[in-house]
Amino acid sequence: MLIDIIAGARPNFMKIAPIIKEIVKAREKGKNIDYRLIHTGQHYDKNMSGSFFEQLGIPMPDINLESGSGTQAEQTATIMVRYENVLQKKASDLCMVVGDVTSTMACSITAKKMGVKVAHVEAGIRSGDQSMPEEINRMVTDSITDLYFTTSETANENLRKLGAGEDQICFVGNTMIDTLLANHSRFIKPPIWDKLNLKEGEFIVMTLHRPANVDEEETLKSLMSEIVTHSRNLPLIFPVHPRTAKILNNLGIEYKRLHKIEPLSYLEFNYLVERSKAVVTDSGGITDETTVMDIPCMTLRDNTERPETVTEGTNELLGTNPKAIKPAMDKLFAGKWKTGKIPALWDGKTAGRIVSHLMTWGEPQRAPKASSGL
């Protein structure tokens, strides 16, 4: 069985790293399974050098589609055309996509039209917000997926409502947590730790990147003001995406306790998160990690595709109203933040369950070649 493993952005590689390791283990035991790692090139990230792959034990991609930047439609089209060319030269038995980026949707559509079955890792998650491109990617991908690997019972129920059969839904856990736990002992102290003489539990980590938060000038100014005002003189460590940094600089947002730094490597960033007082973010994936590391997390979004981090974990959904920050900070500093628990099967063994299931699922039978028409 030859599996194409698709990754298009930095978080995707963290999700597929443990799956590749388990496939290699199975292959070394004589199992009929192999993979091609296909990087679509959807996101250019200067931190994704050879050292990035080496740090996390990820092999360099077998194929890079080099799709580059562009509009949503341009990226989707380029990825589809170039992945189709790959399949025309040598078809795989299964296309495995992860998460919810444009590459996930584009490659799943291409594979199905080429008669290749699709497996979706992190299937079934929903925010309910169709203004987010990621939500459209999830919905389209899940509508044509053959095999769903899920992170929670909520995701399972979403797929049942979609009409997926029980034999298609595989509740396996969260591969991001596999990567987190596998690398926990290897976290790296970033330079900012010694530069600011940081102490455990005495600083807050921030990340903001969603347009709803950073593109609206008054919203961003108010958010930053509320966070700084109510964070009790603690240093605020803010690894800033270049686009967000430009916006902050243009608005003149500067505070003595706000330390805007270059984006960190995975191992450096999680070193800080694990030792922080709390995290303020609008990211989804970070809420998974804070839940497992038992770190209070404030999410500046009106919805989340990871409700288990709220209902079971340490995450609280504050919304995008800056006035929600003060009561959340008051709760944090009063020692009244909720005690979370780790969701079921978020135990570092998810990738093993995925590969075991693939071996019992057997080599997929390809459907007839699709015609050239639509």
Buried (B, 14 or more C-beta within 10 A) or exposed (E): BBBBBBBBBBBBBBBBBBBBBBBBBBBEEEBEBBBBBBBBBBBEEEEBEEEBBEBBBBEEBEBEBEBBEEEEEEBBBBBBEBBBEBBEEEBBBBBBBBBBBBBBBBBBBBBBBBBBBBBBBBBBBBBEBEEBEBBBBBBBBBEBBBBBBBBBEBBBEBBEEBEBEEEBBBBBBBBBBBBBBBBBEEBBEBEBBEEBEBEEEBBBBBBBEBEBBBEBEEBBBBBBBBBBEBBEEBBBBBBBBEEBBEBBEEBEBEBEBBBBBBBBBBBBBBBBBBBBBBBBBBBBBBBBBBBBBEBBBBBBBBBBBBBBBBEBBBBBBBEBEBEBBEEBBEBBBEEEBEEBEBBEBBBBBBBBBBBBBBBEBEBBEBEEEEEEEE
